[in-house]
Amino acid sequence: MNDLYEKNGYTISTDKSKLDLRVIHDFLRNSYWAQNIPYETVVRAIENSLCFGLYQANKQLGFARVATDYCRIAYVMDVFILEPYRHRGLSKWLMECILAHPPLQEVRGWMLATQDAHGLYAQFGFTPLEKPEKYMQKRIPAPYGV
Ligand SMILES: CC(C)(COP(=O)(O)OP(=O)(O)OC[C@H]1O[C@@H](n2cnc3c(N)ncnc32)[C@H](O)[C@@H]1OP(=O)(O)O)[C@@H](O)C(=O)NCCC(=O)NCCS
């Protein structure tokens, strides 16, 4: 099921067929967290995630991707709003829609990583790890750099 949220002429949709893959790839390959990511990798990640596109008259202005099992864990990634459309509350509305999305209401563990947008996510209840000593990570450098 693809859901649609509407506000002030903007829409947020989980319909992957609406996504402008070129816009998303273009943003991500220049981002600090996915620099030089190949187009095919972005497509594969999108195919295997719950995706939220933000649009004005079908033009893609923003995006977020959630890797989830729909019950225990949801990992929010690749959140962006294109530069000309920032400071209008759009990322806050995007996060609001993601967190209120009916298929995600059983999720008990939300995670994300950010370099500097803690103040955005804090407004939605995200905090630094309560017990960082319990968490582990394994990183394998991507062949394209990050
Ligand atoms: C971060 C980003 C998504 C914010 O989008 P936006 O639509 O301009 O943000 P909004 O207008 O919804 O407001 C964001 C809120 O978070 C706060 N905030 C905290 N850290 C922030 C940051 N690093 N960048 C932007 N806003 C930030 C803002 O002050 C604002 O709160 P306020 O309205 O209470 O003052 C956008 O700047 C962006 O795409 N940046 C580049 C990609 C990126 O860094 N993505 C996040 C990766 S975790």
PDBQT file of the ligand as one rigid body, heavy atoms in Angstrom, charges set to zero:
ROOT
HETATM    1  C1  LIG A 201      18.975  18.730   7.465  1.00  0.00    +0.000 C 
HETATM    2  C2  LIG A 201      17.901  19.104   6.456  1.00  0.00    +0.000 C 
HETATM    3  C3  LIG A 201      17.184  17.817   6.004  1.00  0.00    +0.000 C 
HETATM    4  C4  LIG A 201      16.902  20.047   7.124  1.00  0.00    +0.000 C 
HETATM    5  O1  LIG A 201      15.859  20.333   6.194  1.00  0.00    +0.000 OA
HETATM    6  P1  LIG A 201      14.915  21.623   6.274  1.00  0.00    +0.000 P 
HETATM    7  O2  LIG A 201      13.641  21.295   5.581  1.00  0.00    +0.000 OA
HETATM    8  O3  LIG A 201      15.659  22.820   5.839  1.00  0.00    +0.000 OA
HETATM    9  O4  LIG A 201      14.659  21.730   7.848  1.00  0.00    +0.000 OA
HETATM   10  P2  LIG A 201      13.357  22.312   8.572  1.00  0.00    +0.000 P 
HETATM   11  O5  LIG A 201      12.981  23.627   7.974  1.00  0.00    +0.000 OA
HETATM   12  O6  LIG A 201      12.305  21.230   8.614  1.00  0.00    +0.000 OA
HETATM   13  O7  LIG A 201      13.914  22.574  10.043  1.00  0.00    +0.000 OA
HETATM   14  C5  LIG A 201      14.849  21.710  10.634  1.00  0.00    +0.000 C 
HETATM   15  C6  LIG A 201      14.837  21.921  12.135  1.00  0.00    +0.000 C 
HETATM   16  O8  LIG A 201      15.925  21.188  12.681  1.00  0.00    +0.000 OA
HETATM   17  C7  LIG A 201      16.874  22.085  13.221  1.00  0.00    +0.000 C 
HETATM   18  N1  LIG A 201      18.229  21.609  12.868  1.00  0.00    +0.000 N 
HETATM   19  C8  LIG A 201      19.103  21.131  13.707  1.00  0.00    +0.000 A 
HETATM   20  N2  LIG A 201      20.226  20.775  13.115  1.00  0.00    +0.000 NA
HETATM   21  C9  LIG A 201      20.070  21.047  11.811  1.00  0.00    +0.000 A 
HETATM   22  C10 LIG A 201      20.911  20.917  10.674  1.00  0.00    +0.000 A 
HETATM   23  N3  LIG A 201      22.142  20.419  10.753  1.00  0.00    +0.000 N 
HETATM   24  N4  LIG A 201      20.438  21.291   9.497  1.00  0.00    +0.000 NA
HETATM   25  C11 LIG A 201      19.174  21.788   9.395  1.00  0.00    +0.000 A 
HETATM   26  N5  LIG A 201      18.331  21.951  10.455  1.00  0.00    +0.000 NA
HETATM   27  C12 LIG A 201      18.786  21.579  11.658  1.00  0.00    +0.000 A 
HETATM   28  C13 LIG A 201      16.550  23.461  12.647  1.00  0.00    +0.000 C 
HETATM   29  O9  LIG A 201      16.973  24.477  13.514  1.00  0.00    +0.000 OA
HETATM   30  C14 LIG A 201      15.035  23.371  12.533  1.00  0.00    +0.000 C 
HETATM   31  O10 LIG A 201      14.449  23.481  13.795  1.00  0.00    +0.000 OA
HETATM   32  P3  LIG A 201      13.509  24.736  14.189  1.00  0.00    +0.000 P 
HETATM   33  O11 LIG A 201      12.502  24.883  13.086  1.00  0.00    +0.000 OA
HETATM   34  O12 LIG A 201      12.910  24.303  15.476  1.00  0.00    +0.000 OA
HETATM   35  O13 LIG A 201      14.433  25.883  14.277  1.00  0.00    +0.000 OA
HETATM   36  C15 LIG A 201      18.501  19.861   5.230  1.00  0.00    +0.000 C 
HETATM   37  O14 LIG A 201      19.247  20.964   5.699  1.00  0.00    +0.000 OA
HETATM   38  C16 LIG A 201      19.391  18.999   4.361  1.00  0.00    +0.000 C 
HETATM   39  O15 LIG A 201      18.936  18.332   3.450  1.00  0.00    +0.000 OA
HETATM   40  N6  LIG A 201      20.715  19.034   4.627  1.00  0.00    +0.000 N 
HETATM   41  C17 LIG A 201      21.682  18.298   3.840  1.00  0.00    +0.000 C 
HETATM   42  C18 LIG A 201      21.531  16.817   4.063  1.00  0.00    +0.000 C 
HETATM   43  C19 LIG A 201      21.607  16.434   5.514  1.00  0.00    +0.000 C 
HETATM   44  O16 LIG A 201      22.467  16.892   6.247  1.00  0.00    +0.000 OA
HETATM   45  N7  LIG A 201      20.659  15.561   5.902  1.00  0.00    +0.000 N 
HETATM   46  C20 LIG A 201      20.563  15.060   7.246  1.00  0.00    +0.000 C 
HETATM   47  C21 LIG A 201      21.441  13.871   7.364  1.00  0.00    +0.000 C 
HETATM   48  S1  LIG A 201      21.249  13.133   8.977  1.00  0.00    +0.000 SA
ENDROOT
TORSDOF 0
